[in-house]
Amino acid sequence: MMGRIEKMQALEVRKNGCLFNSDLGLQWNLQDCNFYPGGGLFASVGQMGNNENGGFKLPYADLFVKYVSLPEGFKILGVQEEEKGVTNKKKNGVGLRLKIKNPSLRRLLSGGMAGAISRTAVAPLETIRTHLMVGSNGHSTSEVFHNIMEADGWTGLFKGNFVNVIRVAPSKAIELFVYDTVNKNLSSRPGEQFKLPVPASLVAGACAGVSSTLLTYPLELVKTRLTIQRGVYNGLLDAFVKILQEGGPGELYRGLAPSVIGVIPYSAANYCAYDTLRKAYRKIFKQEKIGNIETLLIGSVAGAISSSATFPLEVVRKHMQVGAVSGRQVYRNVLHALASILEREGIQGLYKGLGPSCLKLVPAAGISFMCYEACKRILVEKEEDA
């Protein structure tokens, strides 16, 4: 009796998916889930012929093998090694990978996706910030929020976001592309003498900010007008046409000077702080790879530093973009705008909206950097990079 039990427990599931026992003359194909005769046993059953092999179909056999433990003495050959391989693969991370050979295209796509995601996530704060800067719809965050909700509901908080995404996606794509390219070319390799007396990321950040601003400024102006002048324009195209009719092509670039002047220190400080913090993280924690959460925090801190330092110029830019809307004062230049705001509202006028601005810019910077780094890992040059 004991001998028969030992023989029954000698069943083996081979790697090809067959349960086999030579003494019983029994084979079980796991893929087809059929019993079919290897000898005389079950010969009458084998004549039922459910498929090309004959035999009967055993339902859920694959689930049985996957989830039910076999009795002691049964061996599953090849399964343990495969499961171990799957575990290791999951541990290393299995994610989406898109193969794009052109490095410039990879950077542009990564930057575009990062910009679109980050701006949409903070669109309500952007709307409140813009209203506070120009003094429309209230003089505090809660008052502006309440007035927008009363007038337009939740959709009012996302007014102009489509234009914002259209503007920010190419803007961020150009900005991050220029930064990565310039920073890579200006950075010194280990052992080489420094090419510049200042950090390469500082110069690369300034170049990135200026490039994206010059190419996408008209969309920024249209987005601001759509946010402030509710009901005046019937969408993006209508706003472009009416602005051109009212002031000509130059009207699309109203406030460009303070924008360029403001973006140079902001972008330079933002990217330099980001690069410095990443290097510090690697040095302190002795880790070359920086995770998504760490990138989010580093980018947020960099955004807080740069936005606080350059906020007065941002206020001036918004005032000049709005122009003579609703009888507002038209400023001749940046100095005239600064002097007028200081005379009318004092120093606090240059920092009006700083709170919601930081609430918007700080997470936007963090999300943008995090998405950019994540997208660069998704968009690889070849399969081996995945």
CORFENUR-V878850 format. One record per run of one state. SS is the DSSP state (alpha for helix, beta for strand, coil for the rest). FROM is the first residue (numbers start at 1). TO is the last residue. Records with the same first field share a line. If there is no record, write none. Layout:
# CORFENUR-V878850
SS = FROM-TO ; FROM-TO
This chain:
# CORFENUR-V878850
coil = 1-1 ; 9-11 ; 14-17 ; 22-25 ; 30-33 ; 38-42 ; 47-56 ; 58-60 ; 68-74 ; 77-78 ; 93-97 ; 100-102 ; 122-122 ; 135-140 ; 153-153 ; 158-160 ; 187-199 ; 229-235 ; 248-248 ; 254-255 ; 286-291 ; 310-310 ; 323-324 ; 328-333 ; 346-346 ; 352-353 ; 381-382 ; 386-386
alpha = 2-8 ; 43-46 ; 61-67 ; 79-92 ; 103-121 ; 123-134 ; 141-152 ; 154-157 ; 161-186 ; 200-228 ; 236-247 ; 249-253 ; 256-285 ; 292-309 ; 311-322 ; 325-327 ; 334-345 ; 347-351 ; 354-378 ; 383-385
beta = 12-13 ; 18-21 ; 26-29 ; 34-37 ; 57-57 ; 75-76 ; 98-99 ; 379-380
